[in-house]
Structures are given as C-alpha cells and as structure tokens.
C-alpha cells in the first residue's frame, strides 16, 4: 500500500548560485545544501527543494511561492531597497508600487533571478 512518510514541493532555477544569493541574502530566508539542489527553509518549518535545470529552465508562469507578511507596504519598500522589482500586470488593480488591493488580501508580485513568480501577501 502507498504510505508516504512526508512530502515537500520543489521548483527549478537556471543557476543555483544566484538562487542561493537571492533567497538567503535578498529575502533573508534560510537556505541549505541538499546535494544536487538547495533546501529553502520557510517560516513555520516547511522546506522547498530548489533544483537546477540549467539553460533548459523555463520560469513558472504562475506564483510559485507566497510569502506572508504583516505589512505588504513595508515589505515592498524594504525589498525595493534591496533591488527587487515588483511586477505590474495589465488589468490588475495595482498601485504605483505594484500592490493590488480590493480583491482578496493585499499582494505584490516579483520574480527571482530565474524568472519564477513570487509574492508578498498580507496576512
């Protein structure tokens, strides 16, 4: 019988070195070596596996990771100061900072160096 003993999610990047730097230095998250990839340790104890597909990597066209924050405005300001550029999507109700309000929690999208989409989303 199929009885998993655990589970984790993962996503690809084109350069593990750039991913390590972005997730650990820019976002301030814990990153560990996991042999052929990286372990991204998220608040609350969840780990996500990051692996390289090298030049064959294709960025996800959807949000792969939502990072919950107490104050999305403060998070956007801080990350902008660290060089993160927030995405603006046609038809979305976003302000000049890229924050969308009024359709669920306040949220702002950005990408990692591999082009994968992430968000800062207000709790």
N, CA, C and O atoms as CSV, one atom per row, in Angstrom:
chain,resi,resn,atom,element,x,y,z
A,1,UNK,N,N,0.838,-1.174,0.000
A,1,UNK,CA,C,0.000,0.000,0.000
A,1,UNK,C,C,0.894,1.252,0.000
A,1,UNK,O,O,1.946,1.267,0.639
A,2,UNK,N,N,0.481,2.265,-0.697
A,2,UNK,CA,C,1.213,3.530,-0.783
A,2,UNK,C,C,1.008,4.330,0.497
A,2,UNK,O,O,-0.104,4.771,0.787
A,3,UNK,N,N,2.087,4.518,1.266
A,3,UNK,CA,C,2.012,5.272,2.517
A,3,UNK,C,C,3.192,6.245,2.579
A,3,UNK,O,O,4.257,5.896,3.088
A,4,UNK,N,N,3.008,7.446,2.069
A,4,UNK,CA,C,4.098,8.418,2.149
A,4,UNK,C,C,4.462,8.724,3.599
A,4,UNK,O,O,3.606,8.716,4.484
A,5,UNK,N,N,5.739,8.993,3.823
A,5,UNK,CA,C,6.198,9.347,5.164
A,5,UNK,C,C,6.429,10.841,5.297
A,5,UNK,O,O,6.780,11.318,6.376
A,6,UNK,N,N,6.241,11.581,4.227
A,6,UNK,CA,C,6.417,13.026,4.228
A,6,UNK,C,C,6.191,13.546,2.824
A,6,UNK,O,O,5.918,12.778,1.902
A,7,UNK,N,N,6.304,14.840,2.671
A,7,UNK,CA,C,6.140,15.449,1.353
A,7,UNK,C,C,6.807,16.813,1.353
A,7,UNK,O,O,6.933,17.461,2.392
A,8,UNK,N,N,7.225,17.230,0.191
A,8,UNK,CA,C,7.766,18.570,0.019
A,8,UNK,C,C,7.558,18.976,-1.421
A,8,UNK,O,O,7.360,18.133,-2.296
A,9,UNK,N,N,7.604,20.261,-1.659
A,9,UNK,CA,C,7.435,20.752,-3.010
A,9,UNK,C,C,8.782,21.223,-3.529
A,9,UNK,O,O,9.746,21.332,-2.770
A,10,UNK,N,N,8.846,21.500,-4.815
A,10,UNK,CA,C,10.094,21.973,-5.400
A,10,UNK,C,C,9.841,22.776,-6.657
A,10,UNK,O,O,8.756,22.735,-7.237
A,11,UNK,N,N,10.869,23.509,-7.067
A,11,UNK,CA,C,10.809,24.243,-8.323
A,11,UNK,C,C,12.214,24.390,-8.873
A,11,UNK,O,O,13.203,24.236,-8.156
A,12,UNK,N,N,12.283,24.692,-10.161
A,12,UNK,CA,C,13.585,24.771,-10.816
A,12,UNK,C,C,14.050,26.207,-10.993
A,12,UNK,O,O,13.259,27.149,-10.979
A,13,UNK,N,N,15.352,26.341,-11.160
A,13,UNK,CA,C,16.018,27.603,-11.484
A,13,UNK,C,C,17.076,27.294,-12.538
A,13,UNK,O,O,17.353,26.130,-12.830
A,14,UNK,N,N,17.660,28.336,-13.102
A,14,UNK,CA,C,18.725,28.106,-14.076
A,14,UNK,C,C,20.111,28.187,-13.454
A,14,UNK,O,O,21.077,27.740,-14.073
A,15,UNK,N,N,20.245,28.751,-12.235
A,15,UNK,CA,C,21.547,28.952,-11.610
A,15,UNK,C,C,21.382,28.856,-10.091
A,15,UNK,O,O,20.791,29.738,-9.468
A,16,UNK,N,N,21.914,27.773,-9.500
A,16,UNK,CA,C,21.761,27.578,-8.055
A,16,UNK,C,C,22.492,28.643,-7.248
A,16,UNK,O,O,22.016,29.029,-6.180
A,17,UNK,N,N,23.632,29.128,-7.725
A,17,UNK,CA,C,24.371,30.166,-7.013
A,17,UNK,C,C,23.571,31.451,-6.898
A,17,UNK,O,O,23.501,32.055,-5.827
A,18,UNK,N,N,22.965,31.869,-8.007
A,18,UNK,CA,C,22.132,33.072,-7.985
A,18,UNK,C,C,20.907,32.857,-7.101
A,18,UNK,O,O,20.491,33.767,-6.385
A,19,UNK,N,N,20.331,31.660,-7.149
A,19,UNK,CA,C,19.160,31.357,-6.314
A,19,UNK,C,C,19.538,31.422,-4.837
A,19,UNK,O,O,18.813,32.011,-4.036
A,20,UNK,N,N,20.669,30.819,-4.475
A,20,UNK,CA,C,21.118,30.850,-3.074
A,20,UNK,C,C,21.266,32.295,-2.597
A,20,UNK,O,O,20.785,32.652,-1.522
A,21,UNK,N,N,21.925,33.111,-3.389
A,21,UNK,CA,C,22.148,34.508,-3.013
A,21,UNK,C,C,20.826,35.266,-2.862
A,21,UNK,O,O,20.632,35.994,-1.889
A,22,UNK,N,N,19.928,35.093,-3.820
A,22,UNK,CA,C,18.647,35.805,-3.781
A,22,UNK,C,C,17.812,35.392,-2.571
A,22,UNK,O,O,17.347,36.243,-1.813
A,23,UNK,N,N,17.625,34.086,-2.393
A,23,UNK,CA,C,16.748,33.623,-1.323
A,23,UNK,C,C,17.348,33.857,0.061
A,23,UNK,O,O,16.616,34.146,1.008
A,24,UNK,N,N,18.679,33.735,0.192
A,24,UNK,CA,C,19.291,33.942,1.507
A,24,UNK,C,C,19.601,35.405,1.785
A,24,UNK,O,O,19.272,35.909,2.859
A,25,UNK,N,N,20.228,36.099,0.837
A,25,UNK,CA,C,20.647,37.476,1.092
A,25,UNK,C,C,19.522,38.479,0.849
A,25,UNK,O,O,19.239,39.305,1.716
A,26,UNK,N,N,18.885,38.421,-0.300
A,26,UNK,CA,C,17.851,39.403,-0.635
A,26,UNK,C,C,16.585,39.190,0.180
A,26,UNK,O,O,16.028,40.143,0.725
A,27,UNK,N,N,16.126,37.939,0.267
A,27,UNK,CA,C,14.890,37.660,1.001
A,27,UNK,C,C,15.118,37.331,2.468
A,27,UNK,O,O,14.179,37.384,3.263
A,28,UNK,N,N,16.350,36.991,2.843
A,28,UNK,CA,C,16.659,36.706,4.239
A,28,UNK,C,C,16.145,35.373,4.743
A,28,UNK,O,O,15.915,35.212,5.942
A,29,UNK,N,N,15.962,34.418,3.848
A,29,UNK,CA,C,15.478,33.093,4.236
A,29,UNK,C,C,16.652,32.137,4.422
A,29,UNK,O,O,17.726,32.349,3.859
A,30,UNK,N,N,16.448,31.093,5.206
A,30,UNK,CA,C,17.489,30.090,5.411
A,30,UNK,C,C,17.552,29.167,4.195
A,30,UNK,O,O,16.531,28.663,3.728
A,31,UNK,N,N,18.760,28.957,3.695
A,31,UNK,CA,C,18.990,28.081,2.552
A,31,UNK,C,C,20.076,27.080,2.948
A,31,UNK,O,O,21.087,27.462,3.539
A,32,UNK,N,N,19.870,25.798,2.624
A,32,UNK,CA,C,20.862,24.772,2.946
A,32,UNK,C,C,21.179,23.949,1.706
A,32,UNK,O,O,20.370,23.850,0.784
A,33,UNK,N,N,22.378,23.358,1.701
A,33,UNK,CA,C,22.757,22.450,0.621
A,33,UNK,C,C,21.996,21.147,0.786
A,33,UNK,O,O,21.883,20.621,1.893
A,34,UNK,N,N,21.474,20.628,-0.320
A,34,UNK,CA,C,20.737,19.366,-0.317
A,34,UNK,C,C,21.284,18.449,-1.402
A,34,UNK,O,O,20.519,17.837,-2.147
A,35,UNK,N,N,22.599,18.353,-1.492
A,35,UNK,CA,C,23.205,17.506,-2.513
A,35,UNK,C,C,23.131,18.153,-3.879
A,35,UNK,O,O,23.952,19.010,-4.206
A,36,UNK,N,N,22.164,17.757,-4.674
A,36,UNK,CA,C,22.040,18.269,-6.046
A,36,UNK,C,C,21.186,19.527,-6.130
A,36,UNK,O,O,20.874,19.981,-7.231
A,37,UNK,N,N,20.805,20.095,-5.004
A,37,UNK,CA,C,19.987,21.297,-5.010
A,37,UNK,C,C,20.085,22.027,-3.686
A,37,UNK,O,O,21.020,21.826,-2.912
A,38,UNK,N,N,19.111,22.871,-3.443
A,38,UNK,CA,C,19.072,23.679,-2.233
A,38,UNK,C,C,17.776,23.430,-1.476
A,38,UNK,O,O,16.730,23.185,-2.076
A,39,UNK,N,N,17.857,23.495,-0.164
A,39,UNK,CA,C,16.665,23.465,0.672
A,39,UNK,C,C,16.329,24.884,1.065
A,39,UNK,O,O,17.148,25.573,1.672
A,40,UNK,N,N,15.140,25.327,0.727
A,40,UNK,CA,C,14.664,26.650,1.111
A,40,UNK,C,C,13.761,26.450,2.326
A,40,UNK,O,O,12.668,25.896,2.208
A,41,UNK,N,N,14.221,26.903,3.492
A,41,UNK,CA,C,13.512,26.690,4.744
A,41,UNK,C,C,12.612,27.895,5.016
A,41,UNK,O,O,13.092,29.008,5.231
A,42,UNK,N,N,11.325,27.658,5.001
A,42,UNK,CA,C,10.335,28.723,5.135
A,42,UNK,C,C,9.857,28.848,6.579
A,42,UNK,O,O,9.926,27.885,7.342
A,43,UNK,N,N,9.369,30.036,6.958
A,43,UNK,CA,C,8.802,30.185,8.302
A,43,UNK,C,C,7.703,29.140,8.518
A,43,UNK,O,O,6.907,28.869,7.618
A,44,UNK,N,N,7.670,28.565,9.705
A,44,UNK,CA,C,6.682,27.538,10.001
A,44,UNK,C,C,7.211,26.131,9.816
A,44,UNK,O,O,6.514,25.165,10.126
A,45,UNK,N,N,8.438,25.994,9.312
A,45,UNK,CA,C,9.063,24.684,9.233
A,45,UNK,C,C,8.978,23.962,7.901
A,45,UNK,O,O,9.477,22.842,7.790
A,46,UNK,N,N,8.379,24.545,6.907
A,46,UNK,CA,C,8.278,23.899,5.597
A,46,UNK,C,C,9.584,24.070,4.826
A,46,UNK,O,O,10.220,25.122,4.901
A,47,UNK,N,N,9.980,23.046,4.092
A,47,UNK,CA,C,11.137,23.147,3.215
A,47,UNK,C,C,10.687,22.937,1.769
A,47,UNK,O,O,9.865,22.067,1.479
A,48,UNK,N,N,11.235,23.742,0.878
A,48,UNK,CA,C,11.001,23.617,-0.554
A,48,UNK,C,C,12.340,23.288,-1.192
A,48,UNK,O,O,13.357,23.886,-0.841
A,49,UNK,N,N,12.352,22.350,-2.118
A,49,UNK,CA,C,13.578,21.948,-2.809
A,49,UNK,C,C,13.755,22.771,-4.081
A,49,UNK,O,O,12.851,22.837,-4.914
A,50,UNK,N,N,14.913,23.393,-4.227
A,50,UNK,CA,C,15.242,24.166,-5.431
A,50,UNK,C,C,16.302,23.391,-6.196
A,50,UNK,O,O,17.349,23.051,-5.645
A,51,UNK,N,N,16.034,23.113,-7.458
A,51,UNK,CA,C,16.981,22.348,-8.267
A,51,UNK,C,C,17.266,23.086,-9.567
A,51,UNK,O,O,16.455,23.887,-10.034
A,52,UNK,N,N,18.416,22.808,-10.136
A,52,UNK,CA,C,18.812,23.491,-11.374
A,52,UNK,C,C,18.435,22.662,-12.595
A,52,UNK,O,O,18.653,21.452,-12.639
A,53,UNK,N,N,17.869,23.339,-13.577
A,53,UNK,CA,C,17.663,22.741,-14.896
A,53,UNK,C,C,18.595,23.407,-15.894
A,53,UNK,O,O,18.518,23.143,-17.095
A,54,UNK,N,N,19.489,24.282,-15.393
A,54,UNK,CA,C,20.432,24.964,-16.256
A,54,UNK,C,C,19.709,25.741,-17.343
A,54,UNK,O,O,18.648,26.315,-17.099
A,55,UNK,N,N,20.287,25.761,-18.554
A,55,UNK,CA,C,19.685,26.541,-19.631
A,55,UNK,C,C,18.324,26.011,-20.093
A,55,UNK,O,O,17.619,26.704,-20.826
A,56,UNK,N,N,17.941,24.801,-19.680
A,56,UNK,CA,C,16.631,24.253,-20.062
A,56,UNK,C,C,15.514,24.785,-19.155
A,56,UNK,O,O,14.338,24.523,-19.409
A,57,UNK,N,N,15.871,25.530,-18.102
A,57,UNK,CA,C,14.863,26.057,-17.171
A,57,UNK,C,C,13.898,26.990,-17.893
A,57,UNK,O,O,14.301,27.824,-18.704
A,58,UNK,N,N,12.625,26.830,-17.582
A,58,UNK,CA,C,11.587,27.756,-18.042
A,58,UNK,C,C,10.859,28.266,-16.807
A,58,UNK,O,O,10.321,27.469,-16.038
A,59,UNK,N,N,10.833,29.589,-16.603
A,59,UNK,CA,C,10.182,30.120,-15.413
A,59,UNK,C,C,8.701,29.747,-15.357
A,59,UNK,O,O,8.022,29.649,-16.379
A,60,UNK,N,N,8.235,29.548,-14.147
A,60,UNK,CA,C,6.808,29.288,-13.954
A,60,UNK,C,C,6.020,30.524,-14.376
A,60,UNK,O,O,6.473,31.652,-14.184
A,61,UNK,N,N,4.856,30.308,-14.943
A,61,UNK,CA,C,4.002,31.417,-15.389
A,61,UNK,C,C,2.927,31.730,-14.356
A,61,UNK,O,O,1.970,32.447,-14.650
A,62,UNK,N,N,3.079,31.205,-13.173
A,62,UNK,CA,C,2.147,31.390,-12.069
A,62,UNK,C,C,2.962,31.620,-10.800
A,62,UNK,O,O,4.176,31.417,-10.801
A,63,UNK,N,N,2.316,32.036,-9.732
A,63,UNK,CA,C,3.008,32.287,-8.469
A,63,UNK,C,C,3.409,30.958,-7.846
A,63,UNK,O,O,2.553,30.130,-7.532
A,64,UNK,N,N,4.723,30.754,-7.666
A,64,UNK,CA,C,5.204,29.501,-7.088
A,64,UNK,C,C,5.327,29.555,-5.576
A,64,UNK,O,O,5.339,28.519,-4.911
A,65,UNK,N,N,5.420,30.779,-5.027
A,65,UNK,CA,C,5.630,30.911,-3.589
A,65,UNK,C,C,5.030,32.224,-3.106
A,65,UNK,O,O,5.371,33.292,-3.615
A,66,UNK,N,N,4.139,32.145,-2.128
A,66,UNK,CA,C,3.541,33.323,-1.499
A,66,UNK,C,C,4.181,33.484,-0.122
A,66,UNK,O,O,4.093,32.586,0.715
A,67,UNK,N,N,4.817,34.613,0.108
A,67,UNK,CA,C,5.454,34.881,1.386
A,67,UNK,C,C,4.546,35.815,2.186
A,67,UNK,O,O,4.342,36.969,1.808
A,68,UNK,N,N,4.006,35.309,3.289
A,68,UNK,CA,C,3.085,36.092,4.101
A,68,UNK,C,C,3.852,37.130,4.900
A,68,UNK,O,O,4.882,36.838,5.508
A,69,UNK,N,N,3.324,38.357,4.887
A,69,UNK,CA,C,3.933,39.460,5.628
A,69,UNK,C,C,2.851,40.194,6.417
A,69,UNK,O,O,1.679,40.175,6.041
A,70,UNK,N,N,3.253,40.841,7.515
A,70,UNK,CA,C,2.298,41.587,8.331
A,70,UNK,C,C,1.865,42.873,7.644
A,70,UNK,O,O,0.721,43.301,7.792
A,71,UNK,N,N,2.780,43.495,6.887
A,71,UNK,CA,C,2.513,44.779,6.251
A,71,UNK,C,C,3.108,44.760,4.848
A,71,UNK,O,O,4.322,44.888,4.689
A,72,UNK,N,N,2.275,44.603,3.839
A,72,UNK,CA,C,2.773,44.476,2.472
A,72,UNK,C,C,3.471,45.746,2.002
A,72,UNK,O,O,4.440,45.668,1.247
A,73,UNK,N,N,2.999,46.912,2.434
A,73,UNK,CA,C,3.661,48.167,2.037
A,73,UNK,C,C,5.095,48.203,2.550
A,73,UNK,O,O,6.015,48.542,1.805
A,74,UNK,N,N,5.289,47.856,3.817
A,74,UNK,CA,C,6.632,47.851,4.404
A,74,UNK,C,C,7.517,46.807,3.721
A,74,UNK,O,O,8.696,47.061,3.475
A,75,UNK,N,N,6.959,45.644,3.417
A,75,UNK,CA,C,7.727,44.590,2.749
A,75,UNK,C,C,8.159,45.034,1.355
A,75,UNK,O,O,9.308,44.830,0.963
A,76,UNK,N,N,7.238,45.641,0.607
A,76,UNK,CA,C,7.568,46.129,-0.739
A,76,UNK,C,C,8.650,47.196,-0.662
A,76,UNK,O,O,9.590,47.181,-1.456
A,77,UNK,N,N,8.528,48.121,0.283
A,77,UNK,CA,C,9.542,49.173,0.426
A,77,UNK,C,C,10.906,48.583,0.753
A,77,UNK,O,O,11.915,48.986,0.174
A,78,UNK,N,N,10.940,47.629,1.680
A,78,UNK,CA,C,12.211,47.022,2.074
A,78,UNK,C,C,12.834,46.242,0.918
A,78,UNK,O,O,14.026,46.380,0.642
A,79,UNK,N,N,12.028,45.426,0.245
A,79,UNK,CA,C,12.569,44.634,-0.865
A,79,UNK,C,C,12.973,45.515,-2.045
A,79,UNK,O,O,13.959,45.225,-2.723
A,80,UNK,N,N,12.231,46.576,-2.294
A,80,UNK,CA,C,12.618,47.514,-3.348
A,80,UNK,C,C,13.990,48.106,-3.029
A,80,UNK,O,O,14.820,48.276,-3.921
A,81,UNK,N,N,14.223,48.419,-1.759
A,81,UNK,CA,C,15.521,48.923,-1.324
A,81,UNK,C,C,16.638,47.916,-1.502
A,81,UNK,O,O,17.807,48.295,-1.583
A,82,UNK,N,N,16.294,46.631,-1.564
A,82,UNK,CA,C,17.280,45.570,-1.780
A,82,UNK,C,C,17.420,45.216,-3.258
A,82,UNK,O,O,18.110,44.259,-3.610
A,83,UNK,N,N,16.763,45.988,-4.118
A,83,UNK,CA,C,16.905,45.779,-5.558
A,83,UNK,C,C,15.827,44.944,-6.219
A,83,UNK,O,O,15.915,44.671,-7.417
A,84,UNK,N,N,14.806,44.527,-5.472
A,84,UNK,CA,C,13.725,43.729,-6.052
A,84,UNK,C,C,12.799,44.657,-6.836
A,84,UNK,O,O,12.432,45.732,-6.361
A,85,UNK,N,N,12.430,44.230,-8.035
A,85,UNK,CA,C,11.486,44.980,-8.856
A,85,UNK,C,C,10.136,44.271,-8.829
A,85,UNK,O,O,10.044,43.072,-9.093
A,86,UNK,N,N,9.106,45.020,-8.510
A,86,UNK,CA,C,7.766,44.448,-8.435
A,86,UNK,C,C,7.082,44.521,-9.791
A,86,UNK,O,O,7.229,45.494,-10.531
A,87,UNK,N,N,6.336,43.475,-10.096
A,87,UNK,CA,C,5.684,43.320,-11.396
A,87,UNK,C,C,4.365,44.085,-11.425
A,87,UNK,O,O,3.665,44.193,-10.418
A,88,UNK,N,N,4.051,44.601,-12.580
A,88,UNK,CA,C,2.740,45.219,-12.797
A,88,UNK,C,C,2.103,44.503,-13.980
A,88,UNK,O,O,2.692,44.393,-15.056
A,89,UNK,N,N,0.893,44.023,-13.754
A,89,UNK,CA,C,0.204,43.224,-14.754
A,89,UNK,C,C,-0.965,44.007,-15.347
A,89,UNK,O,O,-1.721,44.640,-14.610
A,90,UNK,N,N,-1.120,43.969,-16.667
A,90,UNK,CA,C,-2.247,44.657,-17.307
A,90,UNK,C,C,-3.576,44.136,-16.745
A,90,UNK,O,O,-3.778,42.930,-16.606
A,91,UNK,N,N,-4.456,45.055,-16.432
A,91,UNK,CA,C,-5.774,44.673,-15.938
A,91,UNK,C,C,-5.841,44.445,-14.441
A,91,UNK,O,O,-6.932,44.322,-13.884
A,92,UNK,N,N,-4.687,44.386,-13.776
A,92,UNK,CA,C,-4.688,44.208,-12.322
A,92,UNK,C,C,-4.860,45.574,-11.662
A,92,UNK,O,O,-4.421,46.589,-12.203
A,93,UNK,N,N,-5.486,45.597,-10.516
A,93,UNK,CA,C,-5.728,46.840,-9.793
A,93,UNK,C,C,-4.566,47.100,-8.845
A,93,UNK,O,O,-4.698,46.963,-7.629
A,94,UNK,N,N,-3.423,47.477,-9.417
A,94,UNK,CA,C,-2.216,47.691,-8.636
A,94,UNK,C,C,-1.883,49.177,-8.537
A,94,UNK,O,O,-2.122,49.947,-9.467
A,95,UNK,N,N,-1.325,49.561,-7.388
A,95,UNK,CA,C,-0.899,50.949,-7.236
A,95,UNK,C,C,0.494,51.132,-7.847
A,95,UNK,O,O,1.033,50.218,-8.472
A,96,UNK,N,N,1.064,52.320,-7.658
A,96,UNK,CA,C,2.359,52.631,-8.268
A,96,UNK,C,C,3.490,51.734,-7.759
A,96,UNK,O,O,4.506,51.581,-8.437
A,97,UNK,N,N,3.324,51.137,-6.570
A,97,UNK,CA,C,4.335,50.219,-6.025
A,97,UNK,C,C,4.160,48.794,-6.562
A,97,UNK,O,O,5.040,47.949,-6.397
A,98,UNK,N,N,3.020,48.538,-7.204
A,98,UNK,CA,C,2.736,47.188,-7.678
A,98,UNK,C,C,1.872,46.391,-6.724
A,98,UNK,O,O,1.737,45.179,-6.892
A,99,UNK,N,N,1.283,47.036,-5.727
A,99,UNK,CA,C,0.447,46.346,-4.738
A,99,UNK,C,C,-1.007,46.341,-5.213
A,99,UNK,O,O,-1.565,47.374,-5.584
A,100,UNK,N,N,-1.593,45.161,-5.192
A,100,UNK,CA,C,-3.012,45.025,-5.539
A,100,UNK,C,C,-3.826,44.918,-4.257
A,100,UNK,O,O,-3.497,44.146,-3.356
A,101,UNK,N,N,-4.891,45.702,-4.192
A,101,UNK,CA,C,-5.809,45.665,-3.050
A,101,UNK,C,C,-7.231,45.538,-3.566
A,101,UNK,O,O,-7.518,45.843,-4.724
A,102,UNK,N,N,-8.123,45.081,-2.684
A,102,UNK,CA,C,-9.536,45.066,-3.005
A,102,UNK,C,C,-10.030,43.799,-3.661
A,102,UNK,O,O,-11.223,43.675,-3.936
A,103,UNK,N,N,-9.153,42.864,-3.917
A,103,UNK,CA,C,-9.562,41.570,-4.489
A,103,UNK,C,C,-8.893,40.468,-3.686
A,103,UNK,O,O,-8.074,39.716,-4.215
A,104,UNK,N,N,-9.241,40.372,-2.422
A,104,UNK,CA,C,-8.564,39.458,-1.518
A,104,UNK,C,C,-7.486,40.203,-0.747
A,104,UNK,O,O,-7.493,41.433,-0.693
A,105,UNK,N,N,-6.560,39.463,-0.152
A,105,UNK,CA,C,-5.510,40.122,0.627
A,105,UNK,C,C,-4.643,41.022,-0.257
A,105,UNK,O,O,-4.501,40.773,-1.454
A,106,UNK,N,N,-4.069,42.060,0.334
A,106,UNK,CA,C,-3.124,42.911,-0.396
A,106,UNK,C,C,-1.932,42.044,-0.814
A,106,UNK,O,O,-1.410,41.266,-0.016
A,107,UNK,N,N,-1.511,42.188,-2.073
A,107,UNK,CA,C,-0.473,41.323,-2.630
A,107,UNK,C,C,0.362,42.092,-3.640
A,107,UNK,O,O,-0.142,42.975,-4.334
A,108,UNK,N,N,1.647,41.748,-3.717
A,108,UNK,CA,C,2.548,42.330,-4.707
A,108,UNK,C,C,3.440,41.209,-5.229
A,108,UNK,O,O,3.963,40.410,-4.452
A,109,UNK,N,N,3.612,41.154,-6.548
A,109,UNK,CA,C,4.369,40.080,-7.180
A,109,UNK,C,C,5.749,40.556,-7.615
A,109,UNK,O,O,5.942,41.709,-8.000
A,110,UNK,N,N,6.705,39.628,-7.540
A,110,UNK,CA,C,8.069,39.875,-8.009
A,110,UNK,C,C,8.642,38.562,-8.499
A,110,UNK,O,O,8.029,37.511,-8.309
A,111,UNK,N,N,9.804,38.603,-9.124
A,111,UNK,CA,C,10.406,37.379,-9.646
A,111,UNK,C,C,11.765,37.129,-9.006
A,111,UNK,O,O,12.437,38.054,-8.550
A,112,UNK,N,N,12.151,35.862,-8.983
A,112,UNK,CA,C,13.506,35.511,-8.557
A,112,UNK,C,C,14.430,35.661,-9.770
A,112,UNK,O,O,13.947,35.941,-10.867
A,113,UNK,N,N,15.738,35.483,-9.604
A,113,UNK,CA,C,16.653,35.663,-10.741
A,113,UNK,C,C,16.381,34.722,-11.924
A,113,UNK,O,O,16.794,35.006,-13.048
A,114,UNK,N,N,15.691,33.606,-11.672
A,114,UNK,CA,C,15.366,32.660,-12.741
A,114,UNK,C,C,14.051,33.004,-13.425
A,114,UNK,O,O,13.649,32.319,-14.366
A,115,UNK,N,N,13.368,34.063,-12.963
A,115,UNK,CA,C,12.112,34.480,-13.572
A,115,UNK,C,C,10.872,33.855,-12.973
A,115,UNK,O,O,9.767,34.118,-13.447
A,116,UNK,N,N,11.023,33.020,-11.925
A,116,UNK,CA,C,9.861,32.444,-11.251
A,116,UNK,C,C,9.131,33.528,-10.477
A,116,UNK,O,O,9.759,34.425,-9.915
A,117,UNK,N,N,7.797,33.449,-10.447
A,117,UNK,CA,C,6.975,34.475,-9.816
A,117,UNK,C,C,6.734,34.140,-8.336
A,117,UNK,O,O,6.348,33.022,-7.994
A,118,UNK,N,N,6.970,35.126,-7.476
A,118,UNK,CA,C,6.721,35.035,-6.049
A,118,UNK,C,C,5.834,36.197,-5.648
A,118,UNK,O,O,5.623,37.121,-6.435
A,119,UNK,N,N,5.308,36.160,-4.422
A,119,UNK,CA,C,4.534,37.293,-3.945
A,119,UNK,C,C,4.838,37.582,-2.482
A,119,UNK,O,O,5.261,36.713,-1.718
A,120,UNK,N,N,4.606,38.831,-2.131
A,120,UNK,CA,C,4.497,39.247,-0.732
A,120,UNK,C,C,3.012,39.467,-0.548
A,120,UNK,O,O,2.422,40.308,-1.226
A,121,UNK,N,N,2.400,38.727,0.357
A,121,UNK,CA,C,0.960,38.790,0.555
A,121,UNK,C,C,0.669,39.068,2.019
A,121,UNK,O,O,1.220,38.425,2.912
A,122,UNK,N,N,-0.204,40.034,2.250
A,122,UNK,CA,C,-0.502,40.451,3.622
A,122,UNK,C,C,-1.344,39.399,4.323
A,122,UNK,O,O,-2.304,38.872,3.760
A,123,UNK,N,N,-0.965,39.102,5.569
A,123,UNK,CA,C,-1.699,38.117,6.372
A,123,UNK,C,C,-3.106,38.591,6.639
A,123,UNK,O,O,-3.877,37.895,7.299
